[in-house]
Amino acid sequence: MKLLNESLIIEKKSKFIGMLYEIDNKEDVLSILDSVKTNNKGYRHIPYAYYLKNTASKSDDKEPGGIGMSFLNILERNKLDNHLLLVVRYYGGTKLGASNLLRTYSKAANNCINKD
């Protein structure tokens, strides 16, 4: 497992940290999620999606709007098999609204993939 890219978006004081990992198996996914949760104290949500040997999985982590599915679509569009895409959210005190929330999560995720 290897961290390939990170991105940071700040929207109305909320921080969205996107991370793209290369993975070899489901144990990598579980290990990465555990590590990210341990190293990001105070996070609010960590939705994610991964493709692994043509198997897909996702989690919205209690966020609205199908965020996990949008991450799967990003991975598929970019032909990223054996990759995990996640975004750590720190709540900044202001509600963003469902459409702005989805847009911001998607921007953080896309920035991870399109980063040079």
N, C-alpha and C positions, 0 to 999 in steps of 0.2 A: 504494500500500500504506500502511496506516495501523494503528498499534497502537490498539485500542479499549479494552481492559481488561487488567489484570494481577491476579493473586491470589497470595498466599503461604500455604502450609500447612507447618507444622513437625511432623513425626511421628518420635519417637524420634531426634532430632537430625538427621534427614534433612530437607532443604529441598526443597519442590516449588513451583516458580514457574510458574503458569499464565499463558498469554498468548493473547489473541484478536486476530487481525488481519483487516482487510478487504483482499482481494486482487483484482487484475484479470486476472492471467495466471500461468502456471506459473513464469515468470521471477521474479515477485514471491516465490513460495514459496521458490525456490532462494536468492534474495538474502536473504530473512528468515532462513532456516535458517543460512546462512553467517554472517550478522551476529550471530545469537544465539549460535552456537558461538564466535565470536571474542570476544564481549563477556562470556561466562560461563565463563571459564577454570576448570578443575577440576570441570566438570559430569560426571556419570556417564552419564546417558542423556537423550535428547530425543525421546520419542515424539510423533507428531503425526498430524493428519488434516486434510484440506481437501476442500471442495466447490467446484468451479469450473465454472460454466456447465453444471451437471448432470453433471459428471464428478467421481468421488470417488477419493481416494487416501489411503493411510495407511501408517504405519511404527510398529512396536513398539520399534524401536531396541534390539533384543536383550533386551527386558524380557518376562517371561512374562505369560500371561493374556489376550492379545488386547486390550491397552490401546488400540492404534490404532483397532480396531473400536469400542470403547466411545466414543472421541472422535467417530468418524463418526456413531454413534447420537445423541450429544448434539447435534451440528450439525444432523442431520436432524430431530430432535424439535423443535428451535427454529427450523426453516426458515431456516437460515443458509447460503444459497448464496453463493459468492464470499467465503468466510471460511476462515482457517487457524487451527486450535486446536492449541496445543502446550503441553507441560509440561517444564520443565527440572528435572532431579533432581540434587541434590548428596547423595551418600551420607554418612550421619552415623555409620557404624561399626556399626550394629545392623541385622541382617536383619529385615525387616518381615513376611515370609511372603507367599505369593502373593495370598491374599484381601485382606489388609490393604493390600498394595501397590496392587492394583487399586482398592480403595475410596479410598485416599488420592489416587491420580492422578485418579480420577473427581471427587472433591470439589474438587480444585484446578481442574480443567477447568470444572465446573459453576459454581464461584464466579466465574470469569471472565465467564461469560454472564449470571449473575444479579446481578452487581454493578451498583449504581446509578451 
